[in-house]
Amino acid sequence: MDIHTRLRQLIAKEQISVSQFEREIGVGKNTIATLLRKESAISHVILDKVNKRFGLFSAYWLLLGRSKDQNMIDCLESIKKDIDATFDDYRQKMGEKN
């Protein structure tokens, strides 16, 4: 699922029209409608406006389809794997020297 689909989901969940959504976040008329129709890039300014007005739907969710917490957990798990691999390499090298 991409960011445009998630943006459509947000609008549907809020039960508002695209034009109402545009007014709610404070962008020009047809800005979001055109963005969704063309599936063009979404600027950080629009993401920020969406996040400020619809805080339940975070920028993390819009961009990645996941919560900020899940991204943090994944990052920490990746770091742990890297550290474990580094220690495994170190232990193997130290074992070869003895």
C-alpha positions as CSV (number, residue, x, y, z in Angstrom):
1,M,0.0,0.0,0.0
2,D,1.4,3.4,-0.9
3,I,1.0,6.9,0.7
4,H,-1.8,7.9,-1.7
5,T,-3.9,4.9,-0.7
6,R,-3.3,5.7,3.0
7,L,-4.2,9.3,2.4
8,R,-7.5,8.1,0.8
9,Q,-8.1,5.8,3.8
10,L,-7.6,8.7,6.2
11,I,-10.1,10.8,4.3
12,A,-12.6,8.0,4.2
13,K,-12.1,7.2,7.9
14,E,-12.8,10.8,8.7
15,Q,-15.9,10.6,6.5
16,I,-15.2,13.9,4.8
17,S,-14.8,14.9,1.2
18,V,-11.5,15.7,-0.4
19,S,-12.4,19.3,-0.6
20,Q,-13.3,19.4,3.1
21,F,-10.0,17.7,3.9
22,E,-8.2,20.4,1.9
23,R,-9.9,23.1,3.9
24,E,-9.2,21.2,7.2
25,I,-5.5,21.1,6.6
26,G,-5.3,24.5,5.1
27,V,-4.2,23.9,1.5
28,G,-5.5,25.3,-1.7
29,K,-8.5,24.1,-3.5
30,N,-7.8,20.9,-5.6
31,T,-4.3,20.5,-4.1
32,I,-5.1,17.1,-2.6
33,A,-7.5,16.1,-5.3
34,T,-4.9,16.7,-8.0
35,L,-2.2,15.0,-5.9
36,L,-4.3,11.9,-5.5
37,R,-5.4,11.8,-9.1
38,K,-1.9,12.1,-10.4
39,E,-0.4,10.2,-7.5
40,S,2.3,12.9,-7.4
41,A,4.8,13.4,-4.7
42,I,3.5,14.7,-1.3
43,S,5.6,17.5,0.2
44,H,6.7,17.6,3.7
45,V,4.6,20.7,4.2
46,I,1.4,18.8,3.4
47,L,2.5,15.9,5.6
48,D,3.1,18.3,8.4
49,K,-0.3,19.9,7.9
50,V,-2.0,16.5,7.9
51,N,-0.1,15.4,11.0
52,K,-1.0,18.7,12.9
53,R,-4.7,18.4,12.0
54,F,-5.1,14.6,12.1
55,G,-2.6,13.6,14.8
56,L,-4.1,10.1,15.1
57,F,-2.7,9.5,11.6
58,S,1.0,10.1,12.0
59,A,3.4,11.1,9.3
60,Y,5.1,7.7,10.0
61,W,1.8,5.9,9.2
62,L,1.3,8.0,6.0
63,L,4.8,7.4,4.7
64,L,5.4,3.9,5.8
65,G,2.1,2.4,6.9
66,R,3.5,1.8,10.4
67,S,3.6,3.5,13.7
68,K,6.6,5.5,15.0
69,D,6.9,2.9,17.8
70,Q,7.1,0.0,15.3
71,N,9.8,1.8,13.3
72,M,11.8,2.3,16.5
73,I,11.5,-1.3,17.4
74,D,12.6,-2.4,13.9
75,C,15.5,0.0,14.1
76,L,16.6,-1.4,17.5
77,E,16.3,-5.0,16.3
78,S,18.5,-4.1,13.3
79,I,21.1,-2.5,15.6
80,K,21.1,-5.6,17.9
81,K,21.6,-7.9,14.9
82,D,24.6,-5.8,13.8
83,I,26.1,-5.8,17.2
84,D,25.6,-9.5,17.6
85,A,27.2,-10.1,14.2
86,T,30.2,-7.9,15.2
87,F,30.7,-9.8,18.4
88,D,30.4,-13.1,16.6
89,D,33.1,-12.0,14.1
90,Y,35.3,-10.8,17.0
91,R,34.9,-14.1,18.9
92,Q,35.7,-16.1,15.8
93,K,38.8,-14.0,15.1
94,M,40.0,-14.3,18.7
95,G,39.4,-18.1,18.6
96,E,41.6,-18.3,15.5
97,K,44.4,-16.5,17.2
98,N,44.5,-18.8,20.2
